[in-house]
Amino acid sequence: MRAIIIEDEVPALENLLYTFKQVNLSIEVVTVLPTVKEAIAYFETHAGNADIIFSDVQLTDGLSFRIFEAVPIKTPVVFITGYDQFMLEAFEHNGIDYLLKPIDAAELEKALVKYQMLQKHFSASNEQAMAKLLQSYSPRRRSRLLVKKGFETVPLPLEDIVLFYLDKRIVYVVDKSSNKYIIDKTLTELSAELDEITFFRANRQYIVNIDYIKSYRLYERVKLQVNLTLPDIKHFIVVSQDMAPLFKQWMGEG
């Protein structure tokens, strides 16, 4: 298997190469591209010379999605990142899977099995079939979620949800009336189902609803502290340095 790797962090690159060995994968790395600019220049003259692409989402000069928007590439892509906020967009750019850092060998193996199953669909004569297959992997959007309060199961409209948060491996939901529920899903699963226009994964602990954000301000110079409209919800929500630019863009700044 011939692979192109798009990655700008040496430790992450080393981790990926090590994981290849863990799953006994015989792979020839054609090239490693560290930036959006270099990748676009490369694919303009070398499109189609690899079987698969492993691409980090966040590079030093922007999101790798811009590469696939600038250059028509039919090679399947496995996207890799430290956050799951980009999952929906990944499936719009030849993405066949989405791996979170640090990469787990079992998850990589699943991605490669999926690649083998879909391989015959990545041909110029069958682009429509490929598009339908990729679309089938796109998570379905929901208008409400089933949550639990005591022994009751409650259908809660998404528009009433202020935030989701993780505490001691349990995911809680808080609604606009400050009621707290438990939901039997991970934040990663929720991010895949929720509308990214309304909900944002602020960090590994919180997902927030844009309709209940009162304000945000700089915190420790490079991070952002988010304030909610409900004063009785006592949560200290900080957006990391890496996610701060994306949060501002999501909020409509710039």
N, C-alpha and C positions, 0 to 999 in steps of 0.2 A: 504494500500500500504506500502510495506517495502522498505526502502531506505537506501543506504549507501552514506555518504557525504565525499568527499575528499576536505579538505579545511584547510589551515594553519593560517588564519587570523580570530581572534575571532569576530571582528565587522562584517566581511563578513558572518560568520556563523550565527550570531545573526540576520542579515538582511534576510538571506535565511529562517530561521525558522519563523521569523515574517511574511514573504511573504506567507509561507505555510498557516498561520492562516488567512491572508487576502483573500485568495481564498477558504477558508473553506475546506482545504485539510486535511483529516484524514490520517496521515502518521506515521508510526513507524520508527524511526531512529535506524537502527541496530547498526551502529557504525560510528564514525567520525575519518577519517584517515588524519593526518597532513602532511605526507611526502611521497615521491615516494617509499623510502625504506620500510616504514611500510606498505604501501598499497600492494606492491608486496608480502611481507611476509604474509599478511592477506589473499590475494586472492589465494595464493598457497594452502591454507588449507580450505578456506571458499568460494570458487567460487560457484555462483548460489544460495546464500541464501538471495537475495534481488530481488525486482521487477525492480528497477531502480537505477541508480547511478547519483548523482549530483557532478560534479568534477570541481574544479578550474583548470585552465590550468597551471598557474605559481605557483609552490611550492618552498619552501626554498631550496630544493636539486635538482631542475630541473623541466622539463615540465612533466605534468601528462600523456602525450602520451606514455612516456617510460614505464608506468605501463602496459598499454594494449598491448605493444609490448613484454613485458617480460612474461606475463601470459595470456593464452587464456581465455577471458571472453566474454560470450554471452549476458550478461545483457546490455540493452540499456543505453546510457549515455547522459545526458544533460550537456554540458560543459559551464563553467561560467568563465568570465575573464573581466578585465578592458579594453582590447584591442580586435580588430577584426582581427588582423594579422594572427591568427591561425585558421581561419574559415575553410579553405580548408582541413587542416590536421585533424580537429575535425571529419569531416564526414568520414574519413578513419579508425576511431577507435570506431565503434559502435555508433557514435554520431547521435542522432535524432534531436537535436536542439542545439543552441548556444546563450547563453544569456549574455548580457553585464552588468557589474556592473555600478551603483546600480541596482539590479534586480527590474523590473517593474512587478507588480502583473498581469497585462493583458498579458504580454509576457510569464510569467510563466504558466498562464492558457492555452495559445495557445500551449505551449510545451507539457503540460499534455494531451491535446486533441489529439495532434499528436501521443503521446505515446499510447493512447487508440486505435487509428486507426491502428497503426502498431503492436500492441501487439501480434496478432496471427502469425505474421511473425517471431517472435523471438523464434522459436523452432528449435531443432536440425534437424528435418526432412525437414526444409524449409530454410536452410541457403542460398541457391542460390537466392531464392525469396527475402530474406531480403537484400542481397547484392545489388540486382538490385534496390530495393526501396531506399536504402540509397544513391546509386549512382545517382538516379534521383533528390535527393536534392542537389547534388554538383553543385555549380554555373558554368555556361558555360563560357568558356574563349572567349575573343574577340580579334580581330586583329585591330579593329578601333572603335572609338566612335563618336557619333553624338554630335557636340557642336554648340553653337550659337555665332555669331558675328554680332551684330546689328539685322537686320531682316533676316539674312541668316542662314541656317543650313548647317554646314560643316562636312563631314566625315573626321575625323582626324586620321591618322595611329598612333597606340600606340607607335611605334618606334620613332615618332617625338615629343612625349610628354616629357617634362622635369620634370614637377611637377604638382600636384593638390594642391590647398590650399583653406581653408575656411576663408571667411571674411564677417562678419555681416550676417551670415546664407546663404550666396551665395557661391557656389563652383566654383572656377575659374580653368582654364586649361592654362598652358603656354607651347608653343611649342619651338622647337630648334631655331626658328627665332625671339624669344621673343614676338610673338603674343599672346595676351590674349583673351580667350574665356570664355563663361559661359556654364556650363553643368547642366542639370536638374537631378542630382543624388546627393546623400549624399556620404561622404567619406566612410561610412560603406558599402554602396551598391557597390561602386567602388572597395573596397578591396576584396569583394566577387567575382568580375568579373575579376580582373586583375591577371596576372601571378605573383605569389609571388617570383619567381626567379628574375624578372626584377623590380618590384615595391615593395616599403616598406612603411608602415605606420609609419612615424617617431614620430608622436605625434597626438593629436586630431585635429591639424590644417593642417598637411602636409602629402602628399604621394609623394615620390621621385622615380625617375628612376635611376637605378644603372649606366646606360650608360652615365649619365651626372653629376656624382659625381667626382669632381676634387680631393678632399681630405676631411679628417675629423680630428679633434683634440679634446683633452680633454677640457671640459668647466666646470668650478666650480668643478673640481676634479672628479666628478662622472658622469657627463653628457658628451655628445659629440656634437660638433658644426660641421655641414656639409657645405662644400663649393662646389658650383656648377661650371661647366666648363664655363658657360656663365656669363661674368663679369657684363653685364647690367641688370641681374636679381637680384634685391636688396631684398633678403629675408633672414632673420635671422632664420635658421633652427636648432633647438636643439633637440637631441634625449634624452629622459628622462633617469634617472638612471636605471629604471626597464627594459627599452627597449635597453639600450646600449649594453649589452652582445649579444642580438639577432641580433642587427644591425651589430656588428663585425663579427658574424658568417655568416650573410647574405652576407657581403662583402668578405668573404673568409678568415678571420683572425682566426687563431687557428685551 
